Amino acid sequence: MKNARLGFAWVLVVLLMAISVSTADVSAAEARRPNIILILADDYGIPGVGCYGGIYKTPHLDALAADGLRFTHAYSMPLCAPTRGVVLSGRYPFRNGVRDNGGGGNYKPTDSPSIAAMLKSAGYATAVAGKWRQLSYLKTPDDARAWGFDEFMIWDVSVNPKGERYWDPAYNHNGKPVDAGDKYGPDLLHDFVVDFIERHRDEPFFVYYPTPLVHSPLLHTPDSGKQGGNRYADNVAYLDKLVGKLATELDRLKLRENTMLVFVGDNGSTGDANNKIDGKVIDGAKGSMLEGGSRVPLIVHWKGTTPQGKVIDDPVDVSDFYATFAEAAGAKLPADVKFDGHSFAPQLRGETGTPRSTAFVQLGDQWFVRSKSWKLDQAGTLYSMKNAPYEQIAVAADSQDPAAAAARQELQAALDEVGPSAAKSKAGDAKPKKKGRRAAKPAP
């Protein structure tokens, strides 16, 4: 009898240990859910970043890339509003309705859950800080909740029609106008983000951070004189500085190892004389369907998780953030919604994963699908991209080159699978530039 009691006691101990281990495993899994910060830089293509071969000095971005991942074939849409619509929805412009800079109102929070709403449903605290103006339906705390945001500080000219995005900015903080005084707008946004992070440091958080830098009209920064100088270089330097300050705050709060810090451009650079990579002018700029219109920097740093200094050549596009963040957060994608994104979360962990082979780009009634070496547009024109980002080479429709024929077949199949629509947006589509290296007229 005594032995039986001892045997039962041992069984009970083993069961309790198993339950304890299981609970610990669940807690550890919960703890591994990363905080996510998505910095979306405005009008900032690959020529703006030093580690991509640009002429500008970006030591903090370069450091993140050296200690994390740098993607060489990342694609946005060619203008601000379509990219923002894709980032938030995980759906291409012909699905979400934001095909151009005049179509921001076509995507409503009730159409499909935003990336913030998806993460909010998974238990994340959520905030947005920065430029929102080309989308719509965000003025009040109730509006923010509809989008999935707990808090916001955004550039909103409706609170001050004469205000801008930099000095004396027209900012809306949780439904109330900001009395900025003589403060610099991007500094206010930085302070808001740090305060939000500090208050939510003990729970997973998501910050969507569409900074107004470096969109024109470019003004002096707190680090530069009011007169003269290279305004673009000054603004790039300040953007880089703020990224570095944010990384330092994450270190101070001991959050660096559990925070995925993502930096990406919203479209190509604006096409000045310094729109160069490794000393050569790239093909196209903001607003064009050429390579420079949508090829953007993408750097991901997640200390202790992302491989150090790895360069990834797999194509990705801005629809992929939705699926990637969902996988990293252990969140479920909303049912009955067609999403276009492809998760690259395995690559963030140093795994092979199943990377996509093509990226998709659309502006108005033009689009293309892009592999690492080829491009096929809506007119059926195939381009060799062996000299990208400096030029694209049209391939004759009757070309007998086996490689070109195989590429055409592959890309046409990819385009058929995406199934883009040529329907116009309600606001009227912008007309992308077909030729030339200059940008479209700067948009707000």
N, C-alpha and C positions, 0 to 999 in steps of 0.2 A: 504493500500500500504506500509505504514511504517512497519507494522508487517510482511508483506511478505518479505521486504528487510532484516529485522532482522532475519527472519527465514532462508533466503538464506545464510546470513552471518554465522549463527550458523552451518549450514550444511557444509559451506566451511571450517570453523575452525575445525570441526570434521574430515573432509577428510584430511586436512593438518596434524592434529595430528596423524591420522592413518598412513599416509605416513611416517611421522617422526618416529613413533614407529616401523614400518616395516623396515625402513632403519637402525634404531638402532639395530633391531634384527639381520639383515644381517651383520652389522658391528661387533656385538658381536660374531656371529657365526664364522665370519672370524678370529676374534681375538682369538677364542678358538682353532684354528688349532694349534696343538703343534709343536714346534721344535722337531726334533728327532735325537738323537745321539745313534748309535749302536756301542758299543765297543765289538770287537771280540778278546778275549784273545787266545794266541797261545799255544797249548799243555797244556790246563788248565782244568782238570776235577774237580769233586766235592771234591777230597781230598785236593785241594789247597785253600779252602775257610773255614774260621773259623766257620761261621754260618751253614755250612753243616756238621760239625763234624770233619773237618780236623784239623791237628795239627798246621798249620801255622796261624800266627796272621795277620788278615786282618780287622783292625778296620773300615776302610772307607767303604769297601764293606758290612761289617756287619751292619754299620749304615744305608746304603741305604736300605738293606733288612728290618731292624727294622722299617723304616719309609715308606716302600713301600711293594712290593710283592716279594715273593720268591717261585719259582716253584721247586718242588721236583722231577718231572718226565719229565725233559727236555732232548731231544736227538738231537745230531748232527750226522754227518756221522763219521766213525772211523778215518779218515785222513783229512789233511788240505785242499787239493784241492777240494775233493768232497763236503765238507761242504761249502766252499766259492762259489762253483757253485750253490748250492741249495739256499744259502742266496740271491745271486744276482738275480737268475732267478725265485725263488718261485716254482721250478720244481725239481723233484727227479732226481738222477744221470742217470737213464736209459732214461730219457727224454732230459736232457741237454747235455749228453755225457761225463760229467766229473765223471767217475766211480772210478778213482784212481788218485794217485799223478802224473802220467804221462799223464793224459788226459786233462789237463787244456786248451789246444788249441782247444779242440773240441767244446767249447761253445764260440760263437762269438756274439758281440753286435747286429748283424743283425738277429740273430736267434729268439730272443724274447726280448722285452724291459726289461732292468734291473730294479731293485728296485729303483735305482737312476733316471733312465729315467722316470719311472712312476711318481715319486714325482716331478721331474722337470716339467713334463707336467701339474702338479697341482699347479704350481707357487712357488715351493721351490727352494731356492739356495742350491747347492749340492757340496759336496767335499768328497774326500777319502784321508785317511792318514794312511800309514803303509805298511803292507806286501801285495803284489800283485803277486809276482814272479811266483807262480804256476798256475796262469791264464795267459792270453796273451792279445795282442792287446792294450796295454796301454803304449805308449812312448811319445806321442805328445799331445798338446792341442786338435787337431782334434780327436785323438783317445778318449780322455776324453769325448768330447762332444758326440761321438758315444755311449759311455756307459751311458751318462746322467750326467756326472760330470762337473761342472764349473771349478773346480780347483783340483789339486792333489799334494801330496808329498808322494812318494812311495819308498820302497826299490827296487832298480833296478840294478842288477849287471852289466848290459850292459853299464852303464855309468862309471863303475870302476870295472873291473873283479876281482881285489884283495880286493875290499871293502866288508864289511859285514854289519850286521844290527845294531850293537851296537856302538862300538867306531870306529871313522873314517868311518862312514857308507857310503855306495854307495846309495845315495838318488837322486831321480829325482823329481825336483820341477817345475811343469808346463812345462815339456819338456827340462829343463836345469839341468845339474849336480849341486849338492849342494857342496859347499866348506865348509865342516863341521869343519875342523881344529881339535881341541882337544875336540869338543863338543860330548856329548852323544846322540846317535840317538833318543831314545825315548823322550828325552827332546826337540829335534828339532821338532818332530811330535806334541808334546803337544803345543809348541809355535805356530806352524802352525794352529792347530785346534782352539786355543783361538783367534788368529788373525782373522781367517775366521769368527768365531762366532761374534766377536766384530764388524766387518765390515758389517755383515748381521743381526744385532740384531733387526732391524726394519721390517724384513720380515721373513716368515717361512723358516727354513733351515733344511737340512738333512746332517749329517756327518756320513759317514761310516768309522769306526776307527778300522781297523784290526791291533792292536798293535803287534809288534814282540815279546814282552814279553809273555811267559817265555820260548821260544824255545831254545834248545841247538844249538851250544856250548855256555854254560852259562859263562859269564864274570863278572868281578866285576861291580858294579854300582857306581854312584857318592857318595853313602852313605856307601860303604863298602871298605875294604882294597883290594889291588891288590893280596895279597897272603893269602891263608888259608881261613877259614870260611866255612859256608854252602852256596854255591853259589845259590842253588835252593831257599832257604829261603830268601836270599838277593834279588833275582829277584822277588819273590812273594811280598816281602815288598815294592819294588819300584813300581811294577805294582799297588798295592793298594794305594800307596802314590799319583801316578799320577791320579788315579780315584778321590781321595779326592781333589787334586788340581783343577781338572776340575769342580767338584761340587762347590768349593769355587769361581771359576771364574763366574759360572752361578749365584751365589748369588750376587757377585759384580756387575754384569751387570743387576741384577734384572730380570733374565730370568728363575729362578728356577721353578716358578709355571706354566710356559708355555712351559716347556721342558720335553719330555719323554726321560729319560736316561736309556738305556738298556745295560746290561752287560751279556755276554754269552761266554762260552768256545767253541773252534772250534772242539775239540775232547777230548778224555780222557787224563789223565796225562801219564807220560812216564814210570811209573811202577817201581819207586825206592822203597826202603824199607819203605818209609813213604807214600806209596800209600794207605792210611788208612782212614776209617771213624769210628769215635768213638773207635779208638784203634784197629780195625780189618782190615786186608788187604782185599781190595775189589777184585772182580773177574774180572781180565782182565785189560788191559791198552790200550793206543794208538795203533791203528793198528789191534786190535782184534775185533771179533764179540761178545765178551762177554760184560757183563754189563759195565765194566769199560772202554771199548773202546769208548763209545758214550754217556754215561750219564754225563751231564755237568751242571754246575751252570747256572741259569738264574734268574737274579734279575732285576726288573723294578721299577723305581722310577719316579713318576710324581706328584710333590708336589701339594696337594689339590685335586687330582683326584684319585690316587691309594689309596686303603685302607691301613691304617698304620699297618705294621707288619703281614699282612695276608700271610698264607702259602697255596699254591694251589697244589693239588695232581693230577689235570687233566693232562693227557699226552699232551705234545706239542713237535713239532720238528722244525728244523730250516727253513723249508719251510713256516712256519706260519708267519714269519716276514713280508713277502710281503703283504699278505692279511690284517694283523693287521695294518700295517702302512697306507695302502690304506684307510681302514675304518676310522682310526683316522684323516687322512688328508683330508677326503672327496674327495679322488681321485677315478677315475674309473679304474677298471682293464682293461688292453688291451683286445680288442676283438679278437676272433678267436685263442686264446692261451689256452692250457690246463694247468691250475695251480693246484698245489697239496696242497697249504697252506690252513689253516683254521683260520679265524680271532679269536684272543682272546681279541680283544678290549673291549668287554663288561666286561670281568673280570677285566680289568684295571680300569674300572669305578665303580667296586664294584657290578656289576650286575651278574646274573647267566649265561646269555648267553646260547649258545649251544656248550659246549666244545666238542672237539673230544674225542673219546673213545680209539683210538689207535694211536701210532706213528710208522713211517716207517724209517728203517735204511738200507742203502746199501753200500757195498764196493765191487768193481769188480763184480763177478758173484755170490755173496752171499748177502742175505738180510733177514730181519725179520720184522714182525709186532709185536708191543708190546702194551699190555694193562697194567693197573696198577698191575695185578696179574699174567699175563700169557704172553708167547712169542711163536710165531710160525715162523719157518724159511723156507727157500726156499726148503729144503729137506722134509718138512712135519713133522718135529720133533716138538712136543709140549713140552714146559718147564713150570713147576711151578716156579714162581718168588717170592714165599712167603719169601724166605731168601735173596732176593736181597738187596743190591748190592754185597753180599758176595758169593753167589753161585746160580746156576740155576740147577733145578732138572728135568731130562728128564722123560717124562711120556710115558709109554709103549703104542704102537699104538693100542693094543687091550684092553686098560684100560676100565673098566666098571664104573669108577667113574663118576657120573652124572655131577659134576662141571667141570671136565676135558673135558667131551664130549661136554658140552655147550660152553666151552671156545674154543675148536677146531673149532666148527661150526662158532662161532662169528668171530674168527680171520681169518679163511679161507675166509669168506665172505668179510672181510675187505681187505684181500690180493687180492682177485679177483677184488674188486672194484678199487684198486690202479693199478693193471695190470702190474707188473714189467716185464722187458725183460731180458733175459739171454744173449743177444748179447754182444760181447766184444767191448771195446773201440778201437779206431784206434791206440792208443799208446800202447796197451797191458795192461791188468789189473794186478794190484798188487794181490798177493795171501794173503788174510787175514789169520791170525793165528786162528786155530780152537781150540787149547788147550793152557793151560798155562796162567800165570799171567803177563808175561813180555810183554813189548811193542815190536812192530815191530822196525826194525832198524830206528833210527831217520832220518826223511826226511827233506829237506831244508824248 
